[in-house]
Amino acid sequence: MYDNYFHIVDTFSIIIYTRLSKEEIGKSKEEQSKSIKNQIEICRRYIEDEEKNYPNCKFQIIAILKDDGISGTTFDRTDFKKLLQLIEEKKANMVITTDLSRLGRNHVKTDDFLEEWFPEHNVRYVSIVESVDTYADCVSNDIAPIINWSNEHFAKLTSKKIKGRFQLLRKEGKWTGGEPPFGYKIDKENPYHFVVDEESAEIVKRIFSLFLSNHTIFEIANILTNENVPIPTVMKGIRRNLNTELKELWKEETIKNILTNEMYLGYMIQGKTTRLNHKSKKIIYLPKEQWVRVKGTHEAIIDEKTFQMAQLLFQGTKNQTKKSYDYLLKGLLKCNECGRSIGIQHFQNRKNNYTICNYYRKYGRRKNVCSAHRFLYEKIEEIILNRISEDCLKYVNYEALVKKIENRQRMGLLKKDLNQKMKACQNEIGKIQEQIDAIYEDKLNGIIDEKQYKRVSSSKLNTLQYLENKLNRFRKEKMKLENENIFHKMK
């Protein structure tokens, strides 16, 4: 068998690539036949047939790659990236999938792999069901783009169906998300409904009570932290990459989200986001008027009056923004101990300001993390500026600097003189052109004859040509001067 470069191939290092999307899991018998296990078995049988058809060739499987539960509309898949890496490292020269849709359902990118990427990397790609083989000249290869378009169209229709199904469930007040809000848990008898979780619901009620008792969000977070009240992720048993130093800390953002969540009133609020299309991962946040709201879908934890009072309290405080001050070193200082940013504290009635580790400022009073690193900011700024000045002066060549300034002044004068000469020349050209036009008018009106016109206009045209040549010479001199200036700046 010959490869893309017309060389005889006697060894095939094969990658069996399989994929199954979430939508295909647990479906009909036909869909279940597409399982990862079945895909691998089909590919193995194909290799066995190839060994019989080409007894002089060696077929060896170097990797069996699986992307389970990932849509074919994206190529951002873990094992697919491994496939590309193995090919680029020249460890594989053949890829087998059961069908083209396993490779991908984005017809543009799938076509690129079939027609450009695989051939350019001298890789044989085989799709068993459609009989596509990039090492063979067959009709199946020609119709592959049509099949890829059909596969993407199928993905698009599937996406629309799923979106439509979810939207219908939302309008019926059925929960389509993952974890319910803190204070609730999924109903064991109905996955589209959730019920009150008594333990966490009491914490939600307490947060509202503290807020209405004139405690700030920061103070509420401190109270809950000091009392060792478990944070929502810990209570729900959700595994996340939490900072071990802070996993017991209540954050202000968590408190705020609880205090503004209307779902505690018994409303089901969903459809806050959407995506551009079935291929894009970009999330679009929809305006509130487009959210799906259904009242009375579950038991309320907070009554209407309490919730509205909390919102009024929010409205009175959210616009009280602090004045921001700009400092020369703002955003440039880092803590040597924890690596986080060093902030600058402004004191209105004091002349001087002080630095503080932002990590310590936020969590240091509640947990033993980092230290304040409080220093006089103005002194730090002075030291840094002096150090920069000293370092810069080491590289200054005073004689060269003086020459550079003198040269710039000289070039400026030359450029000014050239501009004046060019302007005078342009004015003369304008006058000559007006005179030529006037002579032509005289000829048309019979004031002068053809012979007189040619004699006078010839003289004027010669003068015009001289002036235009002179202007072009000035322009070239100016351009040369500007190029020299750029060159000196680069030096």
C-alpha positions, 0 to 999 in steps of 0.5 A, spaced: 500 500 500 502 507 498 502 513 502 500 520 501 507 521 498 507 515 494 511 511 498 510 503 500 508 502 507 509 496 510 507 498 518 501 501 520 501 504 527 494 505 529 490 509 534 483 507 535 479 513 536 472 512 540 467 517 542 460 517 545 456 524 547 451 525 553 445 525 548 447 518 546 448 514 553 442 510 555 438 511 548 435 506 543 438 499 541 441 502 535 444 508 539 447 503 545 450 499 539 455 506 538 457 504 545 465 505 546 466 498 547 462 496 541 466 501 537 473 498 539 470 491 537 468 494 530 475 497 529 479 491 532 475 486 527 476 491 521 484 491 523 483 483 523 480 484 516 486 488 513 491 483 516 488 478 511 488 483 505 495 485 506 499 480 509 505 483 507 503 489 512 504 489 519 498 492 523 499 494 530 495 498 535 499 503 539 493 507 543 485 506 544 483 513 545 476 514 548 472 521 549 466 519 553 460 524 554 463 529 549 459 532 544 462 532 537 461 539 535 467 541 539 474 538 538 476 540 545 477 533 547 482 530 552 483 524 548 483 527 541 488 532 543 492 526 545 491 523 538 494 529 535 500 529 539 501 522 538 501 523 530 505 530 531 510 525 535 510 520 529 508 515 533 502 513 529 500 513 522 493 511 522 487 513 525 480 508 525 473 510 527 467 506 526 464 512 523 465 519 521 461 522 526 465 519 531 471 524 529 466 530 529 460 533 528 463 540 526 463 539 518 468 544 517 473 542 522 472 535 520 473 536 513 479 540 514 482 534 518 480 529 512 482 533 506 488 537 509 491 535 516 491 527 516 494 528 509 499 533 510 501 529 516 501 522 512 496 519 516 491 514 513 484 515 516 479 510 516 472 511 517 469 503 517 461 505 516 462 510 510 468 506 507 472 512 507 480 511 507 484 517 505 490 512 502 485 510 497 482 513 491 474 511 492 468 515 491 466 514 499 472 520 500 469 524 495 462 524 499 465 524 506 464 532 506 456 531 505 456 526 510 460 530 515 455 536 513 449 531 515 452 529 521 453 536 523 446 538 521 444 532 526 447 535 532 444 541 530 437 538 530 439 534 537 441 541 540 434 544 538 430 538 541 434 538 547 433 546 548 426 545 546 425 540 551 429 544 557 425 550 555 418 546 556 420 543 563 422 550 565 416 553 563 412 548 567 416 549 573 421 543 573 428 544 575 433 542 569 439 544 573 444 541 577 445 542 585 439 546 587 440 553 591 443 552 598 437 550 603 434 545 598 435 538 596 432 534 590 426 530 591 428 523 591 421 521 588 421 527 583 428 529 580 425 535 577 422 538 584 426 540 590 424 540 597 427 544 603 433 541 607 431 543 614 439 544 616 441 549 611 434 552 610 435 554 618 442 558 616 439 561 610 433 564 615 439 566 620 443 570 614 436 574 612 435 575 620 442 578 621 442 582 615 435 585 617 438 586 624 443 591 621 449 587 620 453 588 614 455 582 609 462 582 611 460 581 619 455 576 617 460 572 614 465 573 620 459 570 625 458 564 621 465 563 620 467 564 627 461 559 629 464 554 624 458 553 620 459 549 614 459 553 608 454 551 602 459 546 598 461 542 604 454 541 607 452 539 600 458 534 599 461 538 593 468 536 591 471 542 589 479 545 588 478 549 595 484 553 598 485 548 604 486 555 608 480 558 606 475 552 605 471 553 612 470 561 611 464 564 609 465 569 603 461 575 602 459 573 595 456 567 598 452 571 603 450 576 597 447 571 592 443 568 598 440 574 600 438 576 593 436 569 590 428 569 589 428 562 589 427 562 596 420 565 595 418 559 592 419 561 585 423 557 580 427 561 576 431 558 570 434 560 563 438 565 565 444 564 560 444 561 553 449 559 548 451 562 541 449 556 537 450 548 538 458 549 536 460 555 541 461 554 548 461 562 549 455 563 555 451 569 554 447 572 560 440 574 558 436 580 561 432 578 567 425 579 563 427 573 559 428 569 565 423 563 566 419 565 572 414 560 575 411 561 582 409 556 587 413 550 585 416 549 591 416 551 599 418 558 600 424 558 606 423 566 606 416 570 606 415 575 601 415 581 606 422 579 609 425 578 602 423 585 600 425 588 606 432 585 604 432 588 597 430 595 599 436 595 604 441 593 598 438 598 594 440 603 599 447 601 600 449 598 593 451 605 590 455 607 596 461 606 592 468 608 595 472 613 592 478 610 588 485 613 588 491 612 583 498 611 586 504 610 581 505 603 584 498 601 584 497 594 582 505 592 581 506 590 588 506 583 590 507 579 597 513 576 597 510 571 602 504 569 599 505 571 592 498 575 592 497 583 591 499 588 595 494 593 596 495 601 598 490 603 604 488 611 603 487 615 610 483 621 608 485 625 614 493 623 614 498 625 610 501 618 609 498 611 606 500 604 608 501 598 604 497 591 606 497 584 603 490 583 600 490 576 602 491 578 609 486 584 609 481 579 606 482 573 611 487 575 616 482 577 621 479 570 620 484 565 619 492 565 620 494 567 613 500 571 611 501 577 615 500 585 614 506 587 611 504 594 613 509 599 610 509 607 609 507 607 601 510 614 600 517 611 602 517 605 598 515 609 592 521 614 593 526 608 594 523 604 588 524 611 584 531 612 586 533 605 584 530 606 577 533 613 576 540 610 579 539 604 574 537 608 568 543 613 569 548 607 569 546 606 561 546 614 559 552 616 555 552 624 556 556 625 549 551 621 545 545 624 548 548 631 547 549 629 540 542 626 539 539 632 541 543 637 537 542 632 531 534 632 532 535 640 533 539 640 526 534 636 523 528 640 525 531 646 522 532 642 515 525 639 515 522 646 517 526 649 511 524 644 506 517 645 508 517 652 506 521 651 500 516 645 498 510 650 500 513 656 495 514 651 490 507 648 490 504 656 490 508 657 483 506 651 480 499 653 482 500 660 479 503 656 472 497 652 472 492 658 472 496 661 467 496 655 462 488 655 463 488 662 461 492 661 455 487 656 453 481 660 454 484 665 450 485 661 444 478 658 445 475 665 444 480 667 438 484 672 442 490 668 440 491 664 434 494 656 434 501 659 433 501 664 439 498 659 443 503 653 442 509 658 443 506 661 450 504 654 453 510 651 451 514 656 455 509 655 461 509 647 460 517 647 461 517 652 467 511 647 470 516 641 469 522 644 472 518 646 478 515 639 479 522 636 478 524 641 484 518 639 488 520 632 487 527 633 489 525 637 495 520 631 497 526 626 496 530 630 501 525 630 506 524 623 506 531 621 506 531 626 512 526 623 516 529 616 515 535 618 518 531 621 524 528 614 525 535 611 524 538 615 529 532 614 534 533 606 533 540 607 535 
